[in-house]
Amino acid sequence: MQPTPAIHEEQRTLDHVSLLGTWRNTDGAAGGVRWLVLTEHSGRLALRALSSGRPAPHDLGETAARTYADAATSSTAWAFTGTYDTELRSMKMAGYLKGGLLVLTTYHAFCGPAWPVPYWTREFFHRSPAPVPASRRSAPGRLGGHVRADQATAPLGPWQLDPAPLVGGWRNVDPAATRLSSVEIAERDGYLVIRPHGVWTPRRHDWHRTVGSVFAEDFRSAVGVAFTAFFELAVGRVEMVGYLDRRLLTIETATTFEDGTARSPFYVREHFYPS
């Protein structure tokens, strides 16, 4: 029988060993995050990110991260979320393990329309035995301020991004899915509106609508291909991120229970086709 995870500040403490260590971007010429250092302090995961820079990488500092198992009955962490947020810029990160790699999606947002459009990146990291290179801390006013792992950024918009590729009905490719059966995405007055339908018996559970944030594939694009959203359900909170890849919509949900039950926070990746 699997041991029951301990309780730490009203949240289950998961086993972080599979996430811990130094991770290096597989693309040496990547313009985003180059290094990730994941450590544990008092039962919580700490995230330190270093981004590209010359002559040395920018050290964005260390922040707490939320961790998730692959099921509500598991005690082993395999995914995490975290946010770097300052007055000028926000970076929401979502990472998970896959085949020995750490896959990281990052959602970049800026303070106003005069800045670059919000955009997202997907990067891959491998474990590195080498130490993190010498770095320099981001200057005041740049990314690297105080961060809270549970921070929920307000929806972005309205922005001059075309959300058409995301808009429509989406159905789960897996008929035996255990989290979401379908998702409806619409555009209202420049904002993205997301309405998921969960796979809960005795009926398909309607999560109801929420406003999300839209992101382009890079800061030079005007087309929205990714989004983030947040839901408060009866059993707890759900962070959601989604992105398009060859007309397949991948949605990742990070669920934290707040109903007093003995269930672990868990992270699910699912794929959807247009319907």
Helices and strands as residue ranges (DSSP letters): E 6-8, E 11-13, E 21-25, E 33-41, E 44-51, E 58-68, E 79-85, E 89-98, E 101-110, E 119-127, E 136-137, E 168-172, E 180-188, E 191-198, E 205-206, E 210-216, E 224-233, E 236-245, E 248-257, E 266-274
